[in-house]
Amino acid sequence: MGKVSLHTKILGLTLTLSVILIVLLTSYYTYMNGKQIEEDRGRLALELSKSISLMPTIIEAFELENPAESIQPVVEEIRQKTGAEFIVVGNKEGIRYSHPKESEIGKKMIGGDSIRAIEDGEYYVSEARGSLGLSMRGKSPIFNRDGDIIGVVSVGFLVEDIEKQIFKTISKEMVISLLAIITSIIGSFLLSKSIRKDTLGLEPYEIANLYKEKNAVLHSVQEGILSVDNKGMITSMNQRAKSLLGISGSVRHSKIDGLFPSSQLYEVLKTGVPQFDKEMHWKEKTIIVSCTPILDEKSVRGVVASFREKTEIEQMINTLSEMKIYAEELRAQTHEFTNKLYALSGLLQLGEYEEAIQMIQGETSELEFQNQIVFKQLKDTKVQVILLGKLGKASEKKIIFEIDSESYIDKLPEHINLSQLTIILGNIIDNAFEAVYGVTKPKINFFATDLGEDIIFEVSDNGKGISDEDMPALFERGFTSKEGENPRGYGLSNANSAVKELGGIIEVQNGIENTVFTVYLPKKPLGGEKR
């Protein structure tokens, strides 16, 4: 069987409950109303019989020779005015002195329910079948002046007539009940329609699935995400947001003020206009915030904010930048070798075979020496990739780039990734390229070793060196000693940050003939055993 829709469930449940409640209430009210009608008719019959039994005219008529002549007209007039089905006055022997049918006068009363009144002098209500049918009767004894019982008065209403009155009342109640059921049907339909509108037409299981998916998405993204309602109360926050904001524990239904820079959130709540990539400062952190309003048909219901720490974005940009530089250096190396191939082709076409052989032998000798070190002594692929690119760039710039023959490193630890190594070595070697610019015989030396507990990289150049004034600010972000239209000042700062992330240090020795940058990277990841 398929799943029953929420609309059908609500409509069926509310309608069933309404019908059951209405039927129960109608049945109870009808029963009580019927009982009340019966009691009222019995009480009326008894009160009429009492009143007639106490009338002097009725009592005095019993002393006459023919009591019926005096009693029948009086009683019949009362019966017609009160609506009673019958009023019968009889003597102590039960002989009728009055009856709606005059032919029944003088005959014995029927029903056998007058004994208590005639013998015991009781006033009561009874139900018995008489000459007119089953009736509810009020019985009262008649006393003479001496207090002796001389007769009985019986006032009755037919049960059939009482039932007709009860049915008439029930009919009215059934009409009201039917109207109530129709109203409940309409109300149930409108209620289910309203709930369906509030849930955007989604079934409960679909809402549950969406909730689970929302939680999975919130906790899988690397950005901090939080949402607030229109009063600034937090409705959700993922784990990444708590980590960035330094929050532990649940903050649901807490005020956003004091937990997050809320000015932008309140502005979006007020205007309903989304804001993207706004830079904000919070607890010594710079974060990039984007806010999007949660809208309904008429107003802003809340705001969703996503944010990241600016340093993370900068690291990503720096990594992409370094990858771009590396790709450009590989293209430069390709361009350099292409030029040499063109030159070799020209020599061969001109028949200068000896010079061509000398060129090949020179290039081969140089490449063999460099490759001997790069591929056999520096066994880490990441280091090989970076150095090959820099060798090509150095060749294009006519810079002598020598790799120390004593260099040797094995495969680097897993916690040192290509992105970090590219930022460190790439920026330091590029800084050396810029330092030797304009030097007569520009030369850069590279040395690497993994002896001991650290991995050591050393880059030296014979450039112009670093002034004493610039040395303290060398690794500050934005500092540069270069001149021109677009000085950057991020390279050494990024390299230093990457080294610190790995738990290492950079040392700088500024000599007369050369400048040496030495990088020490621990073999064990930060948080492991101390050096």
Salt bridges, closest charged atoms under 4 A:
ASP40 OD1 - ARG43 NH1 2.99
GLU60 OE2 - ARG145 NH2 3.29
GLU63 OE2 - ARG145 NH1 3.30
GLU76 OE2 - ARG79 NH2 2.56
GLU77 OE2 - LYS81 NZ 3.14
GLU104 OE1 - ARG96 NH1 3.18
GLU104 OE2 - LYS107 NZ 4.00
ASP113 OD1 - ARG137 NH1 3.08
ASP113 OD1 - LYS139 NZ 3.28
GLU122 OE1 - ARG116 NH2 2.97
GLU160 OE2 - LYS164 NZ 3.85
GLU203 OE2 - ARG196 NH1 3.05
GLU279 OE1 - LYS310 NZ 3.00
ASP296 OD2 - ARG301 NH1 3.60
GLU312 OE2 - ARG240 NH2 2.01
GLU312 OE1 - ARG308 NE 3.51
GLU314 OE1 - ARG477 NH2 3.57
GLU329 OE2 - LYS390 NZ 2.29
GLU329 OE2 - LYS393 NZ 3.60
GLU336 OE2 - LYS340 NZ 3.93
GLU363 OE1 - LYS340 NZ 2.85
ASP380 OD1 - LYS382 NZ 3.46
GLU396 OE2 - HIS335 ND1 4.00
GLU402 OE1 - LYS443 NZ 3.49
ASP430 OD1 - LYS390 NZ 2.76
ASP430 OD1 - LYS393 NZ 3.30
GLU434 OE1 - LYS482 NZ 3.38
GLU434 OE2 - ARG488 NH2 3.87
ASP454 OD2 - ARG531 NH2 2.24
GLU529 OE1 - LYS524 NZ 3.05
